[in-house]
Amino acid sequence: MVAVNRRVPRPRELAPLLQFRRPTLNRTERRLQTAFTIEDLRRIAKRRTPKAAFDYTDGAAEDELSLARARQAFRDIEFHPTILRNVATVDTSRTVLGDTVAQPFGIAPTGFTRLMHTEGEIAGARVAARAGIPFSLSTLGTASIEDVKAANPHGRNWFQLYMWKDRDRSMALVKRAAAAGFDTLLVTVDVPVAGARLRDSRNGMSIPPTLTLRTVLDALPRARWWFDLLSTEPLAFASLDRWPGTVAEYLDTMFDPTVTFEDLAWIKKQWPNRLVVKGIQTLEDARAVVELGVDGIVLSNHGGRQLDRAPVPFHLLPHIARELGKDTEVLLDTGIMSGADVVAAAALGARFTLVGRAYLYGLMAGGEAGVARAVEILSSQVSRTMRLLGVTSLDELGPHHVTQLHRFTRGDSRPVG
Ligand SMILES: Cc1cc2nc3c(=O)[nH]c(=O)nc-3n(C[C@H](O)[C@H](O)[C@H](O)COP(=O)(O)O)c2cc1C
């Protein structure tokens, strides 16, 4: 044993070590200060949100393999830093679809957002305005196009289109978005029919949520969510007030499964600004839409909520970016849980990324303040990862910065980078 010289403790030396912080009085802020990762926000969200709403957000289709694999692909990244670069300042901005963004990520379109937290899309749009990132409003959004514009009046708003069987109604929304100055239309193409979201079926999910004995018991520790639901404007979007089944069942009654490439060309003719196709999963389809003259594509499997065991978008990225990156802007989503994931995607050729659940976990954890916390976490991870890699701008990132451990092998997959 090492002999240590001991002495009587001196209070004078202890004093500078005692740094009691002034307690944060706001309970939401206090809660959010304990979150350092998106996974931390997810844990808080789960405690505060009724099971049916949390599972609708957190869940994916069938066995949820598409989502699990997409997240795993990001975890399996190996970064290759360069050293001895001056990284005192770092610039995370770039031009995306003709305009500047402050970060290489933006908010993905999500339906029924007020089901997760009563502040819904407006919280997302307001945070996007402050952060200088785009906000995307879904056809199934629970805030109007005009209210989103009012919440993000000078920033970038994108509208996501689902083609309904009643095409006039879909195109009326597109016209409203153009009139409100939305600069980009995201046409989602991976929902010919809804994926099987089994958690929703098992939870007996309905819109708005119904009070059964089970939901009442579930509500007891989550009284705040129910109070918010009942004390604010009823949950509704466009024409739907009440639907007794799951969201997937609703989608199947409303959506047009006959949409083809010709329809995409038809939509493009009616949209005056940038058009991006969301839900591309093969090089051939990417080529076909680029030939139609679209401004960008989103490699996405809809956060694993549609086809299960779909390609991992991050695996598709290097090849498609190499083949088509000069002709179109390649965007990516699905599975992003950290700013490091965003940086890896940028290194492999993604011009931009979208985050769905990462933002929604923040929303459920604390409304607008929770979304702000999510964006703050992602932004600080982006700039820290860039500095640790030895780069000061996104354009300096390249495939040499990232390789991937080959947990999954696909017949036609190529090594990343
Ligand atoms: C709760 C929820 C609702 C969604 N609703 C829509 C939607 O209405 N339209 C759409 O194009 N994509 C929708 N998506 C997919 C997202 O736009 C995005 O592709 C996906 O969330 C990305 O994966 P991530 O959640 O892992 O970030 C939804 C995703 C979630 C989680």
The ligand as a Gaussian input file, in Angstrom:
#p B3LYP/6-31G(d) Opt

LIG

0 1
 C      -44.585000      10.413000     -36.229000
 C      -44.118000      10.546000     -37.632000
 C      -44.983000      11.032000     -38.596000
 C      -44.545000      11.178000     -39.920000
 N      -45.385000      11.720000     -40.849000
 C      -44.935000      11.952000     -42.118000
 C      -45.751000      12.602000     -43.071000
 O      -46.861000      13.002000     -42.772000
 N      -45.243000      12.773000     -44.313000
 C      -43.984000      12.353000     -44.686000
 O      -43.559000      12.531000     -45.824000
 N      -43.192000      11.736000     -43.778000
 C      -43.632000      11.538000     -42.512000
 N      -42.800000      10.943000     -41.596000
 C      -41.427000      10.578000     -42.004000
 C      -40.462000      11.734000     -41.764000
 O      -40.701000      12.803000     -42.632000
 C      -39.006000      11.266000     -41.943000
 O      -38.867000      10.673000     -43.209000
 C      -38.571000      10.282000     -40.867000
 O      -39.108000      10.632000     -39.615000
 C      -37.049000      10.237000     -40.787000
 O      -36.635000       9.289000     -39.857000
 P      -36.251000       9.639000     -38.335000
 O      -37.544000       9.751000     -37.586000
 O      -35.433000       8.480000     -37.905000
 O      -35.492000      10.953000     -38.351000
 C      -43.229000      10.787000     -40.278000
 C      -42.368000      10.294000     -39.299000
 C      -42.791000      10.185000     -37.990000
 C      -41.823000       9.669000     -36.957000

